[in-house]
Structures are given as C-alpha cells and as structure tokens.
Amino acid sequence: MKKLLITGISGFVGGHMVDFLTRNRQDLEIHGISRSQPAWDFVPARPKLLTNHYFHKADLLDIPKIKSFLEKVQPDYILHMAAQSSVAESWKTPVFSFMNNTNIFLNIIDTVRLNDNGARVLSIGSSEQYGVVSEENLPLSEETPQHPANPYAVARVAQEQLAKIYADGYGLDICCTRSFNHCGPGQTDRFVVSAIVKQFVKIAHGLQDPVIHIGNGSIVRDFVDVHDVVVAYDLLLSKGKRGEIYNVCSGTGRTINEIITLLSAMKGIDVKVHEEMAQMRPIDNPRIIGSNEKIRRDLGWKPEIPFEKSLESMYHYWDLRMRQELPHGKIIE
C-alpha cells in the first residue's frame, strides 16, 4: 500500500482531502502532520477519520524531528499544504509569514532530497502569486508573469522557485499548483466568502443588524469549491507532470458585492453593505480570474460544483454551528 503524507492536515482543505480520500481511495495509507490535532467539525465522520489514519504532531520548522519522521514513514507521496495562508495576516506579520511558509517547504523537500526515496511532492501555491495584473492578461494562465503584491504571495513565489530548483537541479519529482480562492463548509471567517455567509446567518438569528461588513466590495475573485479542489489535488498527485505548474480555478470571476447580492436573494434577507477601511489591504489586485485550460487538457479536471451550492453548504455549516452554541448562551463573534 502506498503512503501519503499531508502537511497541514488539521486545516480546512486537509479535512476535506482526508474525507475525500477515505471515501474514494482504498490504496493509500494516510499520514498527517500538523502542530495541532484536527478539529474538522465540517466532516460527517470525524471520529472514524481520526482513528483510521495516522496523525503526527510536530513543527515543520524542527528539522531534526522532520528528518527523523520522514525517514521512518518513507512516504510515496507528499501533499504540502502547511502554511500561514491569510494574505491579511501576512500584512500584519510579514517576517513570520515569509520565513514560516518558505522554510517549512524547504525543510520538507531537502529532507526528501537527502532521503532519496523518490517521493512525489505536490506543492500548493496561490493565485496571489500573479499579483496586480492588467485586464488584457485575463484569464490568467500559467504563462502569465508573476508580480506578487503582498508578503504571502512573495513567499509562495519563493516556494515555487525552490520547487523548480529542486526538480531541475536535484531531480526531485515535484509539481506545483497556483490555487485560486477556495470556499466551502468549515472555512474560517478569516476568508471573505465564509465571513459574509457567517454574517448572513447571524442576521437570520437576530444576532447582527442587517449590515454586511466587508473590505473592498468591488474586487473580483475566482472562487472554486473545496470539494472540487481536493479532486484536483488527488489527480495531480497521481498524474501531474513533474516540474509543471497548474492553475486550480473555476474560470469565473465574481465581485464581493455580487456574492452579497446573490446570498441576499437566496435567503430572502435584505442587507446593507458597509466597507471598512480596517479590512482594506495596502495593495490589492482589483481582478483575479484564472484559466483552467491546462489542467483540463492534461488531467481532465474541471470544476463541477455550482457556486450557489457552495454558498448553501457554507450557510448550513454556520447555521448548524450557531444553533449548537446558542442554547448554551454563547454567541459566535
């Protein structure tokens, strides 16, 4: 049986990935590494997932421990998702964000190099790597030049460049993604769609005035459901071409204001919108829309889940959380 190591397994995408693999892949022994035990209140069979796989608590900056761990497990595949993944947080802690994201990836791939066990590595990157682009560059293909415009994005570009160096110079089997904005149940409200959906649920429960608080409502982003994302990652682990980069995106752009309008119509809740300076970023790309032509062509992947269905599943997630906590006098802030 092949062994898969998932870094950052305790997070949002990690939980959905393990859920998907448990239901669809019986040929993998799954090992996860993270600094914290998974919570995963968004997967239906959490106790089963936690007992049927192997979880290891460790700091990926601890080189001796990671070296010992990889030598012991000898994974055939490594899905590297561990990161400080918030752009907003990277503006607050730029040094930590850059050093953390770059060094944990370097620790992983250099240990793979030293072990020389031929593990396939999938390095997860971000659409933020493209930076501020002009209208004529849309939709963004993998050939579009990168102009990272925030500390998080710079670290992701560095990660991708390290992947290329280790693939070309040391012969490691690495391929990379530039993953566009995810959404889905279980995502924290540090991310815009989840934050908006949560506010609608609070309004429905009478816990918030009918005002949605956001940053810049006019920016356009390409959102893809996390359930489609994990299918793409599974395909890339097994069939992605060594040394290649793949966009994982829907190919459709939506403004933040359009998302609010859509949710308002879906739930029959009239709201006002308040843009807050505190949520604005120092530099922000007005429009990010990706092309998924390459991953369609090479792997046959395409997004299947309508955005409206994503919103419904996220609404259900936040509504269930709120109903569980309200009887005990708690209010989700």
Order of alpha helices (4+ residues) and beta strands (2+ residues): beta-alpha-beta-alpha-beta-alpha-beta-alpha-alpha-beta-alpha-beta-beta-alpha-beta-beta-beta-alpha-beta-beta-alpha-beta-alpha-alpha
